[in-house]
Amino acid sequence: MSTKPSTADFILDQLAALGNVRVYRMFGEYALYFDEKVVGLICNDELYIKYTDPGKTFAEGRYTEGYAYEGAKPSMNMSDSIDDPEFLCTLVRMTADALPLPKPKKKHLNITK
């Protein structure tokens, strides 16, 4: 089952106060970006936020451990909290702050003979 675009749109609306938030659709699901860091996934119409120590402490009691897809790392299933934009914005900001910057992409050489 893939995520409905309306679910991704709703979550983006809930996080609109952050400003620099976007989703990237892949394989029928979505990666959630804040400040160009992947902070979570939207899969099967559920929101999964990456585990970080500050995020786990802040969200204690408001998440269940879940897997966005088979073989994924465990993450916080925040689907029961998507109606609380202030809470979600704080959690996403904390998560992004605790994650390292993404590695720069390698330039691919286009060699033709």
Backbone as CSV, one residue per row, in Angstrom:
resi,resn,N_x,N_y,N_z,CA_x,CA_y,CA_z,C_x,C_y,C_z
1,MET,0.855,-1.180,0.000,0.000,0.000,0.000,0.891,1.231,0.000
2,SER,0.628,2.162,-0.871,1.428,3.374,-0.902,0.674,4.519,-0.225
3,THR,1.429,5.530,0.114,0.881,6.686,0.819,0.092,7.568,-0.139
4,LYS,-1.077,8.009,0.299,-1.888,8.929,-0.492,-1.217,10.306,-0.487
5,PRO,-1.200,10.987,-1.611,-0.642,12.336,-1.638,-1.296,13.264,-0.615
6,SER,-2.563,13.046,-0.330,-3.249,13.902,0.653,-2.654,13.753,2.050
7,THR,-2.144,12.564,2.378,-1.496,12.362,3.682,-0.211,13.161,3.754
8,ALA,0.597,13.080,2.712,1.850,13.849,2.671,1.551,15.346,2.723
9,ASP,0.534,15.788,1.994,0.155,17.211,2.006,-0.275,17.657,3.394
10,PHE,-1.049,16.819,4.083,-1.498,17.158,5.433,-0.306,17.313,6.377
11,ILE,0.635,16.385,6.308,1.810,16.452,7.181,2.640,17.692,6.849
12,LEU,2.791,18.002,5.570,3.501,19.232,5.194,2.792,20.463,5.739
13,ASP,1.467,20.471,5.682,0.704,21.599,6.251,0.950,21.717,7.752
14,GLN,1.002,20.591,8.445,1.242,20.598,9.890,2.629,21.143,10.214
15,LEU,3.583,20.973,9.303,4.964,21.405,9.531,5.294,22.732,8.839
16,ALA,4.289,23.405,8.299,4.509,24.623,7.517,5.229,25.716,8.303
17,ALA,5.035,25.776,9.607,5.672,26.820,10.425,7.197,26.703,10.405
18,LEU,7.722,25.520,10.081,9.173,25.340,10.025,9.786,26.036,8.820
19,GLY,9.025,26.178,7.766,9.530,26.849,6.572,10.221,25.918,5.601
20,ASN,11.401,25.454,5.913,12.224,24.693,4.982,11.963,23.192,5.099
21,VAL,10.728,22.800,4.859,10.346,21.388,4.941,9.766,20.966,3.595
22,ARG,10.114,19.752,3.179,9.610,19.242,1.900,9.576,17.717,1.946
23,VAL,8.885,17.138,0.983,8.885,15.686,0.835,9.404,15.351,-0.552
24,TYR,9.950,14.158,-0.675,10.416,13.642,-1.955,9.779,12.273,-2.137
25,ARG,9.027,12.141,-3.196,8.302,10.892,-3.442,9.222,9.861,-4.083
26,MET,9.198,8.650,-3.534,9.944,7.554,-4.140,9.255,6.245,-3.810
27,PHE,9.068,5.427,-4.818,8.449,4.109,-4.678,7.075,4.170,-4.021
28,GLY,6.326,5.229,-4.254,4.985,5.364,-3.701,4.945,5.874,-2.277
29,GLU,6.097,6.118,-1.707,6.194,6.632,-0.340,6.964,7.953,-0.377
30,TYR,7.216,8.555,0.787,7.834,9.876,0.827,8.949,9.938,1.867
31,ALA,10.028,10.625,1.491,11.064,10.994,2.455,10.741,12.407,2.910
32,LEU,10.852,12.662,4.210,10.562,13.971,4.792,11.874,14.683,5.079
33,TYR,12.046,15.855,4.483,13.266,16.644,4.627,12.997,17.910,5.434
34,PHE,13.940,18.257,6.280,13.954,19.573,6.930,15.389,20.060,6.903
35,ASP,15.597,21.258,6.410,16.944,21.816,6.244,17.849,20.856,5.486
36,GLU,17.289,20.236,4.448,18.001,19.311,3.564,18.520,18.050,4.254
37,LYS,17.976,17.735,5.419,18.282,16.484,6.111,17.034,15.614,6.095
38,VAL,17.199,14.330,5.835,16.066,13.410,5.913,15.803,13.153,7.392
39,VAL,14.661,13.611,7.867,14.308,13.449,9.277,13.303,12.332,9.494
40,GLY,12.688,11.876,8.413,11.701,10.819,8.573,11.164,10.341,7.242
41,LEU,10.210,9.437,7.333,9.556,8.863,6.169,8.048,8.862,6.385
42,ILE,7.323,8.968,5.304,5.874,8.805,5.335,5.597,7.567,4.494
43,CYS,5.214,6.504,5.158,4.982,5.222,4.485,3.655,4.640,4.951
44,ASN,2.904,4.099,4.017,1.603,3.495,4.328,0.720,4.449,5.128
45,ASP,0.767,5.721,4.757,-0.030,6.775,5.399,0.310,6.966,6.870
46,GLU,1.534,6.629,7.262,1.985,6.832,8.639,3.289,7.612,8.633
47,LEU,3.495,8.414,9.678,4.688,9.242,9.801,5.695,8.574,10.726
48,TYR,6.901,8.368,10.216,8.002,7.789,10.982,9.123,8.816,11.066
49,ILE,9.555,9.116,12.283,10.641,10.072,12.505,11.859,9.295,12.987
50,LYS,13.035,9.666,12.473,14.268,8.989,12.857,14.503,9.121,14.360
51,TYR,15.080,8.083,14.922,15.465,8.116,16.331,16.674,9.028,16.521
52,THR,16.579,9.920,17.480,17.712,10.673,18.007,17.494,10.733,19.515
53,ASP,18.552,10.895,20.277,18.380,10.960,21.732,17.472,12.108,22.162
54,PRO,17.684,13.342,21.643,16.776,14.425,22.060,15.329,14.174,21.633
55,GLY,15.142,13.620,20.438,13.790,13.354,19.947,13.071,12.307,20.784
56,LYS,13.790,11.237,21.136,13.186,10.187,21.966,12.771,10.737,23.323
57,THR,13.629,11.564,23.914,13.311,12.146,25.224,12.096,13.061,25.118
58,PHE,12.085,13.917,24.102,10.987,14.864,23.929,9.660,14.159,23.659
59,ALA,9.699,13.111,22.837,8.464,12.437,22.416,8.078,11.264,23.301
60,GLU,8.774,11.075,24.396,8.509,9.921,25.261,7.023,9.803,25.589
61,GLY,6.496,8.611,25.376,5.090,8.345,25.654,4.144,8.725,24.527
62,ARG,4.675,9.347,23.455,3.812,9.785,22.354,4.109,9.071,21.049
63,TYR,4.933,8.046,21.102,5.250,7.310,19.878,5.291,5.825,20.175
64,THR,5.223,5.047,19.105,5.472,3.615,19.189,6.635,3.318,18.262
65,GLU,7.413,2.307,18.602,8.497,1.935,17.709,7.901,1.244,16.499
66,GLY,8.397,1.607,15.343,7.877,1.004,14.133,8.924,0.961,13.042
67,TYR,8.564,0.327,11.957,9.435,0.191,10.793,8.668,0.733,9.595
68,ALA,9.234,1.710,8.929,8.552,2.333,7.798,8.302,1.339,6.673
69,TYR,9.208,0.389,6.515,9.072,-0.658,5.502,9.915,-1.841,5.937
70,GLU,9.700,-2.968,5.332,10.436,-4.175,5.694,11.932,-3.952,5.439
71,GLY,12.728,-4.205,6.460,14.171,-4.024,6.349,14.655,-2.652,6.788
72,ALA,13.745,-1.749,7.116,14.125,-0.401,7.555,14.627,-0.433,8.993
73,LYS,15.391,0.599,9.343,15.803,0.760,10.731,14.576,1.145,11.551
74,PRO,14.573,0.810,12.841,13.431,1.223,13.657,13.382,2.744,13.768
75,SER,12.181,3.248,13.875,11.979,4.685,14.013,10.741,4.924,14.867
76,MET,10.481,6.203,15.138,9.329,6.566,15.961,8.101,6.736,15.065
77,ASN,7.089,5.921,15.280,5.836,6.069,14.551,5.051,7.166,15.264
78,MET,4.907,8.292,14.580,4.272,9.470,15.176,2.849,9.688,14.664
79,SER,2.260,8.676,14.072,0.956,8.827,13.437,-0.140,9.282,14.392
80,ASP,-0.019,8.951,15.675,-1.027,9.380,16.643,-0.853,10.839,17.045
81,SER,0.221,11.479,16.598,0.493,12.868,16.987,0.463,13.834,15.810
82,ILE,-0.006,13.395,14.649,0.047,14.300,13.499,-0.964,15.444,13.578
83,ASP,-1.872,15.389,14.527,-2.835,16.483,14.689,-2.321,17.568,15.626
84,ASP,-1.059,17.500,16.039,-0.469,18.477,16.951,0.715,19.140,16.253
85,PRO,0.461,20.190,15.457,1.538,20.781,14.663,2.676,21.367,15.500
86,GLU,2.376,21.951,16.635,3.428,22.529,17.477,4.391,21.430,17.962
87,PHE,3.824,20.326,18.411,4.631,19.196,18.863,5.469,18.647,17.714
88,LEU,4.843,18.429,16.547,5.562,17.881,15.395,6.691,18.795,14.939
89,CYS,6.430,20.100,14.899,7.468,21.043,14.476,8.660,21.000,15.421
90,THR,8.389,20.948,16.708,9.480,20.879,17.687,10.262,19.587,17.516
91,LEU,9.570,18.473,17.356,10.231,17.182,17.194,11.088,17.145,15.925
92,VAL,10.560,17.633,14.822,11.307,17.625,13.565,12.542,18.520,13.671
93,ARG,12.398,19.686,14.282,13.550,20.580,14.455,14.614,19.926,15.335
94,MET,14.214,19.319,16.438,15.159,18.641,17.330,15.870,17.495,16.614
95,THR,15.112,16.755,15.837,15.682,15.634,15.101,16.718,16.127,14.103
96,ALA,16.378,17.141,13.338,17.319,17.681,12.350,18.572,18.226,13.022
97,ASP,18.402,18.902,14.145,19.558,19.461,14.851,20.508,18.366,15.335
98,ALA,19.969,17.192,15.641,20.796,16.091,16.163,21.425,15.246,15.056
99,LEU,20.964,15.400,13.834,21.493,14.600,12.721,22.680,15.299,12.065
100,PRO,23.632,14.522,11.556,24.765,15.136,10.857,24.324,15.713,9.517
101,LEU,25.130,16.624,8.994,24.861,17.155,7.663,25.003,16.035,6.642
102,PRO,24.206,16.078,5.586,24.347,15.040,4.566,25.717,15.150,3.888
103,LYS,26.245,14.003,3.502,27.531,13.984,2.804,27.342,14.577,1.416
104,PRO,28.332,15.345,0.955,28.201,15.890,-0.405,28.183,14.756,-1.432
105,LYS,27.394,14.937,-2.446,27.302,13.922,-3.494,28.554,13.988,-4.358
106,LYS,29.031,12.820,-4.745,30.192,12.745,-5.623,29.771,13.138,-7.032
107,LYS,30.658,13.852,-7.692,30.402,14.197,-9.085,30.741,12.991,-9.943
108,HIS,29.859,12.674,-10.831,30.065,11.560,-11.734,30.707,12.086,-13.023
109,LEU,31.726,11.413,-13.450,32.362,11.780,-14.706,31.583,11.170,-15.855
110,ASN,31.327,11.952,-16.836,30.624,11.473,-18.025,31.669,11.268,-19.112
111,ILE,32.182,10.074,-19.202,33.222,9.773,-20.171,32.607,9.008,-21.332
112,THR,32.764,9.561,-22.492,32.270,8.890,-23.685,33.457,8.633,-24.606
113,LYS,33.393,7.552,-25.316,34.464,7.207,-26.260,34.032,7.451,-27.660
